[in-house]
Amino acid sequence: MAKNASYSLSGDIVEKILDPVFSKGLKNKEAIKALIMNSLNTNEMELLIDMFFSKTKHKPLFKGCYVLVTPKSYWEGDKYEVDKLKDRGLYSNDGRIYGRITADSSWDPENFNPYYYEFKVNLILLDKKDQVTEVAEEMKATALELLPDGINDIKWFSVHAKNKLV
């Protein structure tokens, strides 16, 4: 079972996963479960379950924050070359790349929803001339991890402080 693999679950299974979360003495337990099951779409439910069972405290994403991105398998060789990113300090030790949140992917451009299931992310990659650049992508929230110290967690930027992307 791959760590970052996605799985489809039936509503019955999701309900069984959520059931222990609610205390037995809760008077409106069934109504609250039904409200959650009927109000959240599958992507929101996936994020909720991920948050319930995560071993780390959830830190909401925000516009402009730097994140670690679990890359899609077909990006390697197309969007980036691992050895070049490693050489530049733009590839994490666990095989992820860096990015910056520019917006959530909702239809509301005025408001940013830190709990939306998908975000617009500028991946920090190299262009054809091996210069650091940002490449726009949309990523599921479950494929992103907030960098606690932001841009300072990215080796390349700590070495080349004057070259920070804005």
KETOR-759722 format. One line per 2 residues: number of its first residue (from 0); their letters; for each residue z, x, y of N, C-alpha, C, CB. Coordinates in steps of 0.05 Angstrom, whole numbers, plus 32768, in hexadecimal, padded with zeros to 4 digits. Glycine has a CB too. Layout:
N
NUM) A) Z X Y Z X Y Z X Y Z X Y; ...
This chain:
166
0) MA) 8000 8011 7FE9 8000 8000 8000 8000 8012 8019 8018 7FED 8000; 7FEB 8011 8028 7FE8 8021 8040 7FFB 8017 8056 7FCB 8021 804A
2) KN) 8007 802A 8065 801B 8024 8079 800F 8011 808F 8025 803D 8086; 7FF7 8016 8097 7FEC 8006 80AD 7FD7 7FF1 80A4 7FDE 8018 80C1
4) AS) 7FD7 7FEB 808A 7FC5 7FD7 807F 7FCC 7FBB 8089 7FC4 7FD8 8061; 7FB9 7FAA 808B 7FBE 7F8E 8093 7FBC 7F7C 807B 7FA9 7F85 80A9
6) YS) 7FCC 7F67 807B 7FCC 7F54 8065 7FCC 7F38 8070 7FE5 7F59 8053; 7FBF 7F26 8061 7FBF 7F0A 8069 7FD4 7EFC 8058 7FA2 7EFD 8064
8) LS) 7FE4 7EEC 8065 7FF9 7EDE 8057 7FF6 7EC0 805C 8015 7EE7 8061; 7FFD 7EB0 8048 7FFC 7E93 804B 8013 7E8A 805D 7FFC 7E84 8030
10) GD) 8011 7E72 8068 8027 7E67 8078 8040 7E65 8069 801F 7E4C 8083; 803F 7E5E 804F 8057 7E5B 803E 8065 7E76 803C 804F 7E51 8022
12) IV) 8056 7E8C 8039 8062 7EA6 8037 806F 7EAE 8051 804D 7EBB 802E; 8061 7EA9 8067 806C 7EAF 8082 8086 7EA0 8086 8057 7EA8 8098
14) EK) 8086 7E87 807E 809F 7E76 8081 80B6 7E82 8071 8099 7E59 8079; 80B0 7E8B 8059 80C5 7E98 8048 80CE 7EB2 8054 80BA 7E9D 802C
16) IL) 80BC 7EC1 8061 80C4 7EDA 806E 80D7 7ED4 8085 80AB 7EE9 8078; 80D0 7EBF 8095 80E0 7EB8 80AC 80FB 7EAA 80A6 80D0 7EA7 80BF
18) DP) 80FC 7E9D 808F 8113 7E8D 8088 812E 7E9B 808A 8110 7E82 806C; 8131 7EB4 8080 814B 7EC1 8082 8153 7EC9 809E 814B 7EDA 8070
20) VF) 8140 7EC9 80B0 8146 7ED1 80CC 8158 7EBC 80D9 812B 7ED4 80DC; 8155 7EA3 80D1 8165 7E8E 80DE 817F 7E8A 80CF 8154 7E74 80DE
22) SK) 8195 7E88 80DE 81AF 7E86 80D1 81B1 7E6B 80C3 81C6 7E89 80E5; 81C0 7E6A 80AE 81C4 7E52 809E 81D1 7E3C 80AE 81D4 7E57 8084
24) GL) 81E3 7E43 80C1 81F1 7E2F 80D1 81E2 7E24 80E8 820A 7E3B 80DB; 81C9 7E2C 80EC 81B9 7E23 8103 81B1 7E06 80FE 81A1 7E35 8107
26) KN) 81B9 7DF4 810F 81B4 7DD7 810C 8196 7DD0 810B 81C2 7DC7 8121; 8187 7DDD 811C 816A 7DD7 811F 8158 7DEB 8112 8163 7DD4 813C
28) KE) 8162 7DF8 80FD 8154 7E0E 80EF 8137 7E05 80E8 8163 7E16 80D6; 8134 7DEF 80DB 811A 7DE7 80D1 8107 7DE0 80E9 811C 7DCE 80BF
30) AI) 8112 7DD4 80FE 8101 7DCD 8115 80F9 7DE7 8124 8111 7DBB 8128; 810B 7DFA 8126 8104 7E13 8133 80EF 7E22 8123 811D 7E25 8136
32) KA) 80F2 7E23 8108 80DE 7E30 80F7 80C3 7E22 80FA 80E6 7E2F 80D9; 80C3 7E08 80FA 80AA 7DF8 80FD 809D 7DFE 8118 80AF 7DDA 80FA
34) LI) 80AE 7DFF 812D 80A3 7E05 8148 8096 7E20 8149 80BA 7E04 815D; 80A2 7E34 813D 8097 7E4F 813D 807D 7E4F 812C 80AB 7E64 8131
36) MN) 807F 7E43 8114 8067 7E43 8102 804F 7E35 810F 806F 7E36 80E7; 8055 7E20 811F 803F 7E10 812A 8037 7E1A 8146 8047 7DF3 812B
38) SL) 8047 7E2A 8153 8041 7E32 816E 8033 7E4D 8170 805A 7E33 817E; 8038 7E5E 815D 802D 7E79 815E 8013 7E7A 814E 8041 7E8E 8154
40) NT) 7FFF 7E88 8159 7FE7 7E8C 8149 7FEC 7EA2 8135 7FCE 7E93 815C; 7FD9 7EA7 8124 7FDD 7EBB 810E 7FE2 7ED7 8119 7FC5 7EBB 80FC
42) NE) 7FD5 7EDE 812F 7FD9 7EF9 813B 7FF5 7EFB 8147 7FC5 7EFE 8150; 7FFF 7EE6 8154 801A 7EE7 815F 802E 7EE7 8149 801E 7ECE 8171
44) ME) 8029 7ED9 8133 803B 7ED8 811C 803D 7EF4 8110 8032 7EC3 8108; 8026 7F01 810E 8025 7F1C 8103 8036 7F2F 8113 8008 7F27 8102
46) LL) 8034 7F2D 812E 8044 7F3E 813F 8062 7F38 813C 803B 7F3B 815D; 8069 7F1E 813B 8085 7F15 8138 8091 7F21 811E 8087 7EF7 8138
48) ID) 8082 7F1E 8108 808C 7F28 80EE 808F 7F46 80EF 807A 7F1F 80D7; 807B 7F53 80FB 807C 7F70 80FE 8095 7F79 810E 8063 7F7B 810C
50) MF) 809C 7F6A 8123 80B4 7F70 8133 80CD 7F6A 8123 80B4 7F5F 814C; 80CE 7F55 8113 80E5 7F4E 8103 80EC 7F65 80EF 80E0 7F35 80F3
52) FS) 80D8 7F71 80E3 80DD 7F83 80CD 80D8 7FA0 80D5 80CC 7F7C 80B6; 80D3 7FA6 80EE 80CF 7FC1 80F7 80E9 7FD1 80F5 80C4 7FC2 8114
54) KT) 80E6 7FEA 80EF 80FE 7FFB 80ED 8106 8006 8109 80F9 8013 80DA; 80F4 8003 811C 80FA 800D 8137 80FC 7FF5 814A 80E4 8020 8140
56) KH) 810B 7FFA 8160 810E 7FE5 8174 80F3 7FE1 8182 8124 7FED 8189; 80EC 7FC8 8185 80D2 7FC1 8193 80D5 7FC6 81B1 80CA 7FA4 818D
58) KP) 80C2 7FD5 81BB 80C0 7FD9 81D8 80A6 7FCD 81E1 80C1 7FF8 81DF; 80A8 7FB9 81F3 808F 7FAB 81FC 807C 7FBF 8209 8096 7F95 820F
60) LF) 8063 7FBA 8205 804E 7FCA 8212 804B 7FC0 822F 8033 7FC8 8203; 8041 7FD1 8240 803C 7FC8 825C 8023 7FD5 8266 8054 7FD0 826E
62) KG) 8018 7FC9 827A 7FFE 7FD2 8286 8002 7FEE 8290 7FF5 7FBF 829D; 7FF0 8000 8287 7FF1 801C 8290 8001 802E 827D 7FFD 801E 82AB
64) CY) 800F 8023 8269 801F 8034 8257 800D 8043 8244 8034 8022 8248; 8017 805A 823B 8009 806A 8228 8013 8063 820C 800D 8088 822E
66) VL) 8001 8062 81F9 8007 805A 81DE 7FFA 806D 81C9 7FFE 803D 81D9; 8006 806C 81B1 7FF9 8078 819A 7FE8 8062 818D 800D 8084 8186
68) VT) 7FD0 8068 8186 7FBD 8055 817B 7FB6 805C 815E 7FA3 8053 818C; 7FB9 8049 814C 7FAF 804D 8131 7F91 8049 8131 7FBD 8039 811C
70) PK) 7F81 805E 812E 7F64 805C 8131 7F58 804D 811A 7F57 8077 8134; 7F42 803F 8120 7F32 8033 810B 7F24 8049 80FB 7F1E 801D 8116
72) SY) 7F22 8046 80E1 7F17 805B 80D0 7EFB 8064 80D8 7F17 8052 80B3; 7EEA 8052 80E1 7ECF 8059 80E8 7ECC 8067 8103 7EBE 803F 80E7
74) WE) 7EE1 8069 8112 7EE0 8077 812C 7EDC 8095 8128 7EF8 8072 813D; 7EE9 80A0 8113 7EE8 80BD 810F 7ECB 80C5 810A 7EFA 80C5 80F6
76) GD) 7EC2 80D9 8119 7EA6 80E2 8117 7E94 80D3 812A 7E9C 80DE 80FA; 7E9C 80BA 8132 7E8C 80AA 8144 7E97 80AD 8161 7E8A 808D 813C
78) KY) 7EB1 80A6 8164 7EBE 80A7 817E 7ECC 80C2 8183 7ED1 8090 8181; 7ED4 80CF 816D 7EE3 80E8 8171 7EE1 80F9 8158 7F00 80E2 8177
80) EV) 7EE7 8113 815C 7EE9 8126 8146 7F06 8130 8146 7ED4 813E 814A; 7F13 812D 812F 7F30 8134 812C 7F36 8150 8136 7F39 8130 8110
82) DK) 7F26 8164 812C 7F2C 8180 8133 7F2B 8185 8151 7F19 8192 8125; 7F18 8178 815F 7F16 817C 817C 7F2E 8170 818A 7EFC 8170 8187
84) LK) 7F36 8158 8182 7F4D 814B 818E 7F66 815A 8189 7F50 812E 8184; 7F69 8164 8170 7F81 8174 8169 7F82 818D 817B 7F80 817D 814B
86) DR) 7F6C 819B 817E 7F6A 81B3 818E 7F73 81AE 81AB 7F4E 81BF 818E; 7F6D 8196 81B5 7F73 818F 81D1 7F8F 8182 81D4 7F5E 817D 81DC
88) GL) 7F9D 817D 81BE 7FB7 8170 81C1 7FB5 8152 81C5 7FC7 817C 81D7; 7F9F 8146 81BB 7F9A 812A 81BF 7F9B 811A 81A4 7F80 8126 81CD
90) YS) 7FA7 8126 8190 7FA8 811A 8175 7FC4 811E 816B 7F92 8126 8161; 7FD1 8108 8163 7FED 810A 815B 7FF0 8116 813F 7FFB 80EF 815C
92) ND) 8007 811F 8138 800C 812C 811E 8008 8118 8107 8028 8137 811D; 800B 80FE 810D 8008 80EA 80F8 7FED 80DC 80F7 801E 80D5 80FB
94) GR) 7FD9 80E8 8104 7FBE 80DE 8102 7FB7 80C8 8116 7FB9 80D4 80E7; 7FC5 80C5 812B 7FBF 80B1 813F 7FB4 80BE 8158 7FD7 809F 8145
96) IY) 7FA7 80AE 8168 7F9C 80B8 8182 7FAB 80AA 8198 7F7D 80B2 8184; 7FA6 80B3 81B1 7FB5 80A8 81C8 7FA3 8095 81D8 7FBF 80BF 81D9
98) GR) 7FB1 8083 81E6 7FA3 8071 81F7 7FB5 8067 820D 7F98 8059 81E7; 7FA9 8057 8220 7FB7 804C 8236 7FB0 802E 8238 7FB1 805B 8251
100) IT) 7FC4 801D 8239 7FC0 8000 823B 7FB5 7FFA 8257 7FDB 7FF0 8235; 7F9F 7FEB 8258 7F94 7FE3 8272 7F99 7FC5 8277 7F77 7FE9 8273
102) AD) 7F9B 7FB5 8262 7F9F 7F98 8265 7FA5 7F8C 8249 7F86 7F8A 8272; 7FAF 7F73 8249 7FAF 7F65 8230 7F93 7F58 822D 7FC6 7F4F 822E
104) SS) 7F8D 7F4E 8215 7F72 7F43 8211 7F70 7F25 8214 7F69 7F4A 81F5; 7F84 7F1A 8222 7F84 7EFD 8226 7F6F 7EF5 823B 7FA0 7EF2 822F
106) WD) 7F6C 7EDB 8240 7F59 7ED2 8253 7F65 7ED1 826F 7F4E 7EB6 824C; 7F7E 7ED9 8272 7F8B 7ED8 828C 7F8D 7EF4 8298 7FA8 7ECC 8289
108) PE) 7F7A 7EFB 82AA 7F79 7F16 82B5 7F8F 7F1C 82CA 7F5E 7F1B 82C2; 7F9C 7F07 82D3 7FB1 7F0A 82E8 7FCC 7F12 82DC 7FB4 7EF0 82F7
110) NF) 7FD2 7F09 82C5 7FED 7F0E 82B9 7FEA 7F20 82A0 7FFB 7EF4 82B2; 7FFD 7F32 829D 7FFD 7F44 8285 8012 7F39 8272 8003 7F61 828D
112) NP) 800A 7F34 8259 801D 7F2A 8244 8024 7F41 8231 8011 7F12 8235; 803C 7F4C 8233 8043 7F63 8222 8046 7F5C 8205 805E 7F6F 822C
114) YY) 8045 7F41 81FE 8047 7F39 81E3 802D 7F2D 81D8 805D 7F24 81E0; 8018 7F31 81E7 7FFE 7F28 81DD 7FF6 7F39 81C5 7FE8 7F2B 81F4
116) YE) 7FE6 7F2E 81B3 7FE1 7F3B 819A 7FCB 7F51 819C 7FD8 7F27 8185; 7FBD 7F51 81B2 7FA7 7F65 81B5 7FA6 7F6F 81D2 7F8C 7F58 81AD
118) FK) 7FA0 7F89 81D4 7F9F 7F96 81EE 7F86 7FA6 81F3 7FB8 7FA8 81F1; 7F7E 7FA8 820C 7F68 7FB9 8214 7F75 7FD5 8218 7F5A 7FAF 822E
120) VN) 7F6A 7FE8 8209 7F75 8003 8209 7F5F 8017 8210 7F82 800A 81EE; 7F65 8029 8222 7F53 8040 8227 7F5C 8056 8215 7F52 8048 8245
122) LI) 7F4B 805D 8200 7F52 8073 81EE 7F4D 808D 81FD 7F41 8071 81D4; 7F5E 80A0 81F9 7F5B 80BA 8205 7F4C 80CC 81F2 7F76 80C6 820E
124) LL) 7F33 80D1 81F7 7F21 80DF 81E5 7F12 80F5 81F4 7F0D 80CC 81D7; 7EFF 8101 81E7 7EEE 8115 81F4 7ED1 810A 81F6 7EEE 8130 81E4
126) DK) 7EC4 8110 820D 7EA9 8107 8210 7E96 811C 8203 7EA1 8104 822E; 7E7C 8118 8206 7E69 812A 81F9 7E6B 8147 8203 7E4C 8120 81FE
128) KD) 7E76 814B 821A 7E7A 8166 8225 7E96 8170 8220 7E74 8167 8243; 7EA5 8163 820E 7EC0 816A 8206 7ED4 8168 821D 7EC1 8185 81FA
130) QV) 7ECF 8157 8230 7EE1 8152 8246 7EF2 8139 8240 7ED2 814E 8261; 7F0C 813A 8247 7F1D 8123 8241 7F14 810B 8251 7F3B 812A 8248
132) TE) 7F12 80F4 8243 7F08 80DC 8250 7F16 80C4 8243 7EE9 80D9 824D; 7F13 80AD 824E 7F1E 8094 8243 7F08 8082 8239 7F30 8085 8257
134) VA) 7F0B 8077 8221 7EF7 8065 8215 7F04 804A 8210 7EEB 8072 81FB; 7EF9 8035 821B 7F05 801A 8219 7F02 800E 81FD 7EF9 8007 822D
136) EE) 7F17 8002 81F2 7F18 7FF5 81D9 7F2C 7FDD 81DA 7F20 8008 81C1; 7F2A 7FCB 81C7 7F3E 7FB6 81C5 7F4D 7FBB 81AA 7F32 7F99 81C5
138) MK) 7F67 7FBB 81AB 7F78 7FC2 8194 7F8D 7FAD 8190 7F84 7FDD 8197; 7F93 7FA7 8176 7FA9 7F96 816F 7FC3 7FA4 8177 7FA9 7F8E 8151
140) AT) 7FD7 7F94 8180 7FF1 7FA0 8188 7FFE 7FAE 8171 8003 7F89 8192; 7FFA 7FA5 8158 8007 7FB2 8141 7FFB 7FCE 813C 8004 7FA0 8128
142) AL) 7FE5 7FD4 8148 7FD9 7FEF 8145 7FE1 8002 815B 7FBA 7FED 8143; 7FF3 7FF9 816C 7FFB 8009 8183 8019 800F 8183 7FF4 7FFB 819D
144) EL) 8021 8027 818D 803D 802E 818F 8041 803A 81AB 8046 8041 8178; 8054 802F 81B9 805A 8039 81D4 8065 8055 81D3 806F 8027 81E2
146) LP) 805B 8067 81E4 8065 8082 81E6 807D 8081 81F9 804F 8096 81F1; 8095 8089 81EF 80AD 8086 81FF 80AD 8095 821A 80C5 8090 81EF
148) DG) 80A0 80AD 821A 809F 80BC 8233 8084 80BB 823F 80A7 80D9 822E; 8074 80A7 8238 805A 80A3 8244 8047 80BB 8241 805D 809C 8261
150) IN) 803A 80C1 8256 8025 80D6 8256 8031 80F1 824F 8018 80D8 8271; 804B 80F5 8254 8058 810E 824D 805A 8114 822F 8074 810F 8259
152) DI) 8056 80FF 821F 8057 8102 8202 803C 810D 81F7 805D 80E8 81F4; 8028 810E 8208 800D 8117 8200 800B 8135 8208 7FF7 8106 820D
154) KW) 8008 8145 81F3 8008 8163 81F7 7FF4 816B 820D 8002 8170 81DD; 7FDB 8162 820B 7FC7 816A 821E 7FCF 8166 823B 7FAC 815C 8218
156) FS) 7FDB 814F 8240 7FE3 8149 825C 7FFB 815A 8265 7FEA 812B 825E; 800D 8161 8253 8023 8171 825B 801A 818E 8262 8039 8172 8245
158) VH) 8005 8196 8255 7FF9 81B1 825B 7FE8 81B0 8274 7FE9 81BB 8242; 7FD9 819A 8277 7FC6 8197 828E 7FD0 8181 82A1 7FAA 8191 8283
160) AK) 7FE8 8183 82AB 7FF4 816E 82BC 7FE2 8166 82D3 800E 8178 82C6; 7FD4 8178 82DE 7FC3 8171 82F5 7FAB 815F 82ED 7FB9 818A 8303
162) NK) 7FA5 815E 82D3 7F8D 814F 82CA 7F94 8134 82C0 7F80 815F 82B4; 7FAB 8129 82C6 7FB3 810E 82BC 7F9E 80F9 82C4 7FCE 8106 82C6
164) LV) 7F98 80E8 82B1 7F85 80D3 82B6 7F94 80BC 82C4 7F78 80C8 829B; 7F87 80AE 82D6 7F94 8099 82E5 7F88 807E 82DC 7F91 809C 8304
